[in-house]
Amino acid sequence: MPADHAPATGNLDDDDYPAYTMGRAADVLGTTPAFLRAIGEADLITPLRSEGGHRRYSRRQLRIAARARELVDQGTPIEAACRIVSLEDQLDDTRRLNREMRRGLDEPATDT
């Protein structure tokens, strides 16, 4: 099979691959396309666009949207929910970086 017709199986495990249309993403999340547009306008997630201009979402973006939806369902205004999720994500990144840096400090130095 020519390379340009090879199956895209490499994307199956890619959390950042934009595999979901807006309608499918809304179905998966049990929400509406309007909710997805709102969290996009709040800059929580930025969907990729197909060649035709349609929004496409990745699994990672769906997880972020699901967390925002949890907060909204609990009564948090959408703008506040987006900010909370964004700050939680930043905190997770900082903790991960901190762990990596500590591991680097714990490794013995080698002379070359």
C-alpha positions as CSV (number, residue, x, y, z in Angstrom):
1,M,0.0,0.0,0.0
2,P,1.5,3.4,-0.9
3,A,2.5,5.6,2.0
4,D,-0.1,8.2,1.2
5,H,-2.8,5.5,1.6
6,A,-1.4,3.9,4.8
7,P,-3.9,3.5,7.6
8,A,-3.6,6.2,10.3
9,T,-3.2,3.6,13.1
10,G,-0.5,5.7,14.7
11,N,-3.1,8.2,15.7
12,L,-5.2,5.7,17.7
13,D,-3.1,6.3,20.9
14,D,-2.5,10.0,20.4
15,D,-4.4,12.0,23.0
16,D,-3.8,15.2,21.0
17,Y,-5.2,13.8,17.7
18,P,-8.3,15.8,16.8
19,A,-10.6,12.8,16.2
20,Y,-13.9,14.2,17.4
21,T,-16.3,16.4,15.5
22,M,-18.1,19.0,17.6
23,G,-21.4,17.0,17.5
24,R,-19.6,13.8,18.5
25,A,-17.6,15.6,21.3
26,A,-20.9,17.0,22.6
27,D,-22.5,13.6,22.6
28,V,-19.5,12.0,24.4
29,L,-19.6,14.7,27.1
30,G,-23.4,14.7,27.3
31,T,-23.5,18.4,26.6
32,T,-24.3,20.8,23.8
33,P,-22.2,22.3,21.0
34,A,-22.9,25.7,22.6
35,F,-21.1,24.5,25.7
36,L,-18.0,23.6,23.6
37,R,-18.2,26.9,21.8
38,A,-18.4,28.7,25.2
39,I,-15.3,27.0,26.7
40,G,-13.5,27.7,23.4
41,E,-14.4,31.4,23.7
42,A,-13.2,31.4,27.3
43,D,-9.8,30.1,25.9
44,L,-10.0,26.8,27.9
45,I,-9.5,24.7,24.8
46,T,-8.8,25.6,21.2
47,P,-10.1,23.0,18.8
48,L,-8.3,22.4,15.6
49,R,-10.1,23.1,12.4
50,S,-10.7,20.7,9.5
51,E,-10.0,21.9,6.0
52,G,-13.7,22.8,5.8
53,G,-13.4,24.9,8.9
54,H,-15.2,22.5,11.3
55,R,-14.1,22.2,14.9
56,R,-12.3,19.0,15.8
57,Y,-11.4,17.9,19.4
58,S,-8.9,15.6,20.9
59,R,-9.3,13.2,23.8
60,R,-7.2,15.5,26.0
61,Q,-9.5,18.4,25.1
62,L,-12.5,16.3,25.9
63,R,-11.1,15.5,29.4
64,I,-10.6,19.2,30.0
65,A,-14.1,20.0,28.8
66,A,-15.5,17.2,31.0
67,R,-13.9,18.8,34.1
68,A,-15.3,22.2,33.2
69,R,-18.7,20.6,32.8
70,E,-18.5,19.0,36.2
71,L,-17.9,22.4,37.8
72,V,-20.7,24.1,35.7
73,D,-23.1,21.3,36.7
74,Q,-22.2,22.1,40.4
75,G,-23.3,25.7,39.8
76,T,-20.0,27.4,38.9
77,P,-20.3,30.0,36.2
78,I,-18.7,28.9,33.0
79,E,-16.0,31.6,33.0
80,A,-15.0,30.7,36.6
81,A,-15.1,27.0,35.8
82,C,-12.7,27.6,32.8
83,R,-10.3,29.6,35.0
84,I,-10.4,26.9,37.7
85,V,-9.6,24.1,35.2
86,S,-6.9,26.2,33.7
87,L,-5.3,26.8,37.1
88,E,-5.6,23.1,38.0
89,D,-3.8,22.2,34.8
90,Q,-1.0,24.7,35.5
91,L,-0.6,23.3,39.0
92,D,-0.4,19.8,37.6
93,D,2.3,20.9,35.2
94,T,4.2,22.6,37.9
95,R,4.1,19.6,40.2
96,R,5.3,17.3,37.3
97,L,8.2,19.7,36.6
98,N,9.0,19.9,40.3
99,R,9.2,16.0,40.5
100,E,11.4,15.9,37.4
101,M,13.7,18.5,38.8
102,R,13.9,16.7,42.2
103,R,14.8,13.4,40.4
104,G,17.6,15.2,38.6
105,L,19.0,16.5,41.9
106,D,18.9,13.0,43.4
107,E,20.9,11.4,40.5
108,P,24.6,11.3,41.2
109,A,26.8,13.6,39.1
110,T,29.1,11.9,36.7
111,D,32.5,13.1,35.6
112,T,33.2,13.0,31.9
